[in-house]
Each structure stands twice: as structure tokens, then as C-alpha cells.
Amino acid sequence: MDLTEFAEQVGPSGRVSVRGRSTRTVRRVDGVTIDRVVSAPSGIVEYHPDEMTITCGAGTTLGEVRQITADRGQFVALPGSGTVGGALAVGRSGIDRLGVGPVRDTLLQATFVNHCGQLVNVGGPTVKNVSGFDVARLLVGSFGRLGFIAQVILRTRPIPTASSWFVVDADWTRVTELQSALYRPAALLWNGQRLAIRLDGHPDDIAANAARFGLTALDGPPIDADGTLYRWSVAPADVPAVIGSAGQQVWAEVGVGIVHHVMPQPDRRATLNHIEVRLVDEFDPQRRLNPDVVFPQ
Ligand SMILES: Cc1cc2nc3c(=O)[nH]c(=O)nc-3n(C[C@H](O)[C@H](O)[C@H](O)COP(=O)(O)OP(=O)(O)OC[C@H]3O[C@@H](n4cnc5c(N)ncnc54)[C@H](O)[C@@H]3O)c2cc1C
């Protein structure tokens, strides 16, 4: 299926839902009738390892993208399973967000289908080509409520030679010291008493850092970020307050603000909702695109 065919399937009328691999349960509103369900085109269109970009249909699986990029010593910083479009639409970052940046930084350019069934290009293959509003980034985390992503250009990165986890006892003062002293840690997870650290790079550099700061080796991350813990989103500066009374099984991503918690986060939708509603008013005034999806989740 090409991009035009995908746009025609969405068309200018009717309520349409887009699905990737349906790997996760998305919160939906009951009783909303959907006229048709569509899926984005799949397949790698171009891969330029030298320019560190890959172009693919949004329906391409993350597994396929991982395989082709790994053959050239690279990866795309999109976590999870399912499709590229699903991962972008959900916008959920991996535990290495401190090192690789948020999911929106991976998306350089997107072609999406708007509420009129038209193809729209946003963003650019290099950052300097982007002017005006950065709509591509807005699509990340929009759960398909602003437009259906058809094709994307993604940024690739080199796979580090080595990647190791360490742990060290640390209060918040020590955490902030280590955050600035360590060379670009890939992840910093803190539970109020201990700091787990992922260092990526050359094995000699990792070993030198570990020795210099008295770090003890860990087998892996102290939590299963894909497991049963709830995911809170807080301002990075609020981490000490949130962690303070939470107990040692709660770990915060230092410098990011994601807290992997045993309790659900108090509902933030009331404060976020007015922004999302205004965006949907602009992008999809007739509420045609994924109208059954709760946004924000
Ligand atoms: C509740 C929930 C929990 C998750 N938990 C984890 C986790 O623990 N660990 C982890 O790594 N990842 C997690 N994820 C992220 C998940 O890995 C990604 O959502 C996954 O990559 C989605 O791919 P999919 O093809 O299965 O998408 P689907 O499950 O099919 O769709 C997900 C959402 O994206 C929309 N969508 C799909 N394709 C497009 C498109 N082309 N354009 C616009 N919108 C589109 C769908 O309409 C839907 O709203 C979670 C996601 C959700 C929603």
C-alpha cells in the first residue's frame, strides 16, 4: 500500500481508527461508533547509515527496523514492540531516555494524513531545515488524535561498544554531584538510598568511571520498566519530594522525571485536558480520527 492509498482509506468523512499491532491496551471511550479501521503502510523505504537516517512506513515493525539498523551497528531509540507509528503515537520513552533523549527527538520528518484525508509533510531530514511550528514532535504522544502517521524519517544512533549497570549509595546531594560528574550516563535511577547507573561507551572508559566513583557492578536495571509498576510523570526537580516517602521499591529516572511507582499517579488529566482539547479542535474539529481514544491517556 502506498501513501496515497492510505490517505484515501482515511478519506474526508466518517469516523476512522488507526491500528498498529495492537500490542497494548489503549484507554477508549465506550459507545463511540467507528466506521473503519485502517493500518499505515509498512516497509523500509530508504536507509542511509552514513547520514544516520532511516525512512519507513509507519506500519513497519520495530523488529524490522532494529534488524536492518543493527546490521550497520546502529539503532533507533524507540522502545517496546509493535509498529513505528504505534511507538511514536504513544510516545513512551525507554529507560535510557537520559542518554538518548525523548522519543520526539528520534522523529525527524513525518508524512501524516489529516482530518480531511490529505497527506501533510512536517519536519525535515535535518534539524536546520525545520522552520515554523514543529508539528512532527506534536504528533509524538498524540495517540493518533491529531493525524494518522503514514511515513517517517527517523534518526539512527551508533550502538555503544559496551553498556553496563552499576549501583552506589547516594543521598540527593550525592545524586546531583554524580549526575554532573559522570560522562553522559545513559540512565540514572534513584530510590532515595541507592543510585543505579547505566554507562554506555568504550569498556575502558566505563571501567575507569566505575573505579573513580566507587561504583559496584549490577546485573541489570533494578526494576522491570516494562513490568507492573505505574509510570508517573513529574518535574525532574520534584523527584526528591516524590521519592521522599515512597519506599525503596519506587525508582525515579533522575534528570527525566519518570517515576516507576507501586501506586497509580493521581489523575493529571484535569490539568492537561484543556490543552489537548484545544489541539484536537484545531487538528480534527469533526472528531473523525481515533475519536474513541482517551486523550490524554
Ligand atoms: C497502556 C500502554 C502501556 C505500555 N507499556 C509499555 C511498556 O511497559 N514498555 C514499553 O516499552 N512500551 C510500552 N508501551 C508502548 C508500546 O510499546 C507502544 O505503544 C507500541 O510500540 C505500540 O505499537 P503498536 O503497533 O502495537 O500500536 P497499537 O497498540 O496498535 O496502537 C497504539 C496507539 O497508537 C495509535 N497508532 C498506531 N499506529 C498509528 C499511526 N500510524 N498513526 C497514528 N497513531 C497510530 C493507535 O491508534 C493507538 O492509539 C505502552 C503503551 C500503552 C498504550
The ligand as an SDF file (V2000), in Angstrom:
LIG
                    3D

 53 58  0  0  0  0  0  0  0  0999 V2000
   -1.1050    1.3420   28.0580 C   0  0  0  0  0  0  0  0  0  0  0  0
    0.2500    1.2210   27.4020 C   0  0  0  0  0  0  0  0  0  0  0  0
    1.2830    0.5930   28.0950 C   0  0  0  0  0  0  0  0  0  0  0  0
    2.5430    0.4820   27.5110 C   0  0  0  0  0  0  0  0  0  0  0  0
    3.5290   -0.1050   28.2230 N   0  0  0  0  0  0  0  0  0  0  0  0
    4.7600   -0.1890   27.6860 C   0  0  0  0  0  0  0  0  0  0  0  0
    5.8080   -0.7800   28.3940 C   0  0  0  0  0  0  0  0  0  0  0  0
    5.6230   -1.2390   29.5230 O   0  0  0  0  0  0  0  0  0  0  0  0
    7.0350   -0.8380   27.8220 N   0  0  0  0  0  0  0  0  0  0  0  0
    7.2400   -0.3290   26.5770 C   0  0  0  0  0  0  0  0  0  0  0  0
    8.3570   -0.3800   26.0790 O   0  0  0  0  0  0  0  0  0  0  0  0
    6.2670    0.2290   25.8790 N   0  0  0  0  0  0  0  0  0  0  0  0
    5.0460    0.3200   26.4020 C   0  0  0  0  0  0  0  0  0  0  0  0
    4.0520    0.9090   25.7000 N   0  0  0  0  0  0  0  0  0  0  0  0
    4.3820    1.4290   24.3880 C   0  0  0  0  0  0  0  0  0  0  0  0
    4.1770    0.3860   23.3260 C   0  0  0  0  0  0  0  0  0  0  0  0
    5.3170   -0.4150   23.2450 O   0  0  0  0  0  0  0  0  0  0  0  0
    3.9460    1.0880   22.0800 C   0  0  0  0  0  0  0  0  0  0  0  0
    2.7020    1.6550   22.2570 O   0  0  0  0  0  0  0  0  0  0  0  0
    3.9290    0.1460   20.8750 C   0  0  0  0  0  0  0  0  0  0  0  0
    5.0990    0.3230   20.1770 O   0  0  0  0  0  0  0  0  0  0  0  0
    2.7140    0.3960   20.0640 C   0  0  0  0  0  0  0  0  0  0  0  0
    2.8260   -0.2570   18.8170 O   0  0  0  0  0  0  0  0  0  0  0  0
    1.5450   -0.9330   18.2180 P   0  0  0  0  0  0  0  0  0  0  0  0
    1.8220   -1.0780   16.7570 O   0  0  0  0  0  0  0  0  0  0  0  0
    1.1930   -2.1630   18.9480 O   0  0  0  0  0  0  0  0  0  0  0  0
    0.4230    0.1710   18.4520 O   0  0  0  0  0  0  0  0  0  0  0  0
   -1.1520   -0.0210   18.8200 P   0  0  0  0  0  0  0  0  0  0  0  0
   -1.2090   -0.7260   20.1340 O   0  0  0  0  0  0  0  0  0  0  0  0
   -1.7640   -0.7040   17.6330 O   0  0  0  0  0  0  0  0  0  0  0  0
   -1.5900    1.4520   18.9070 O   0  0  0  0  0  0  0  0  0  0  0  0
   -1.2020    2.2780   19.9970 C   0  0  0  0  0  0  0  0  0  0  0  0
   -1.7990    3.6740   19.7650 C   0  0  0  0  0  0  0  0  0  0  0  0
   -1.1280    4.2790   18.6830 O   0  0  0  0  0  0  0  0  0  0  0  0
   -2.0610    4.6560   17.6670 C   0  0  0  0  0  0  0  0  0  0  0  0
   -1.4300    4.4400   16.3800 N   0  0  0  0  0  0  0  0  0  0  0  0
   -0.9520    3.2730   15.8660 C   0  0  0  0  0  0  0  0  0  0  0  0
   -0.4330    3.4840   14.6390 N   0  0  0  0  0  0  0  0  0  0  0  0
   -0.5800    4.8070   14.3710 C   0  0  0  0  0  0  0  0  0  0  0  0
   -0.2490    5.6420   13.2640 C   0  0  0  0  0  0  0  0  0  0  0  0
    0.3010    5.1580   12.1530 N   0  0  0  0  0  0  0  0  0  0  0  0
   -0.5550    6.9660   13.3470 N   0  0  0  0  0  0  0  0  0  0  0  0
   -1.1430    7.4860   14.4530 C   0  0  0  0  0  0  0  0  0  0  0  0
   -1.4840    6.7430   15.5220 N   0  0  0  0  0  0  0  0  0  0  0  0
   -1.2020    5.4260   15.4850 C   0  0  0  0  0  0  0  0  0  0  0  0
   -3.2640    3.7520   17.8640 C   0  0  0  0  0  0  0  0  0  0  0  0
   -4.4530    4.3070   17.3410 O   0  0  0  0  0  0  0  0  0  0  0  0
   -3.2860    3.6640   19.3840 C   0  0  0  0  0  0  0  0  0  0  0  0
   -3.9030    4.8110   19.9220 O   0  0  0  0  0  0  0  0  0  0  0  0
    2.7740    1.0050   26.2340 C   0  0  0  0  0  0  0  0  0  0  0  0
    1.7270    1.6110   25.5500 C   0  0  0  0  0  0  0  0  0  0  0  0
    0.4890    1.7260   26.1120 C   0  0  0  0  0  0  0  0  0  0  0  0
   -0.6180    2.4030   25.3450 C   0  0  0  0  0  0  0  0  0  0  0  0
  1  2  1  0
  2  3  1  0
  2 52  2  0
  3  4  2  0
  4  5  1  0
  4 50  1  0
  5  6  2  0
  6  7  1  0
  6 13  1  0
  7  8  2  0
  7  9  1  0
  9 10  1  0
 10 11  2  0
 10 12  1  0
 12 13  2  0
 13 14  1  0
 14 15  1  0
 14 50  1  0
 15 16  1  0
 16 17  1  0
 16 18  1  0
 18 19  1  0
 18 20  1  0
 20 21  1  0
 20 22  1  0
 22 23  1  0
 23 24  1  0
 24 25  2  0
 24 26  1  0
 24 27  1  0
 27 28  1  0
 28 29  2  0
 28 30  1  0
 28 31  1  0
 31 32  1  0
 32 33  1  0
 33 34  1  0
 33 48  1  0
 34 35  1  0
 35 36  1  0
 35 46  1  0
 36 37  1  0
 36 45  1  0
 37 38  2  0
 38 39  1  0
 39 40  1  0
 39 45  2  0
 40 41  1  0
 40 42  2  0
 42 43  1  0
 43 44  2  0
 44 45  1  0
 46 47  1  0
 46 48  1  0
 48 49  1  0
 50 51  2  0
 51 52  1  0
 52 53  1  0
M  END
$$$$
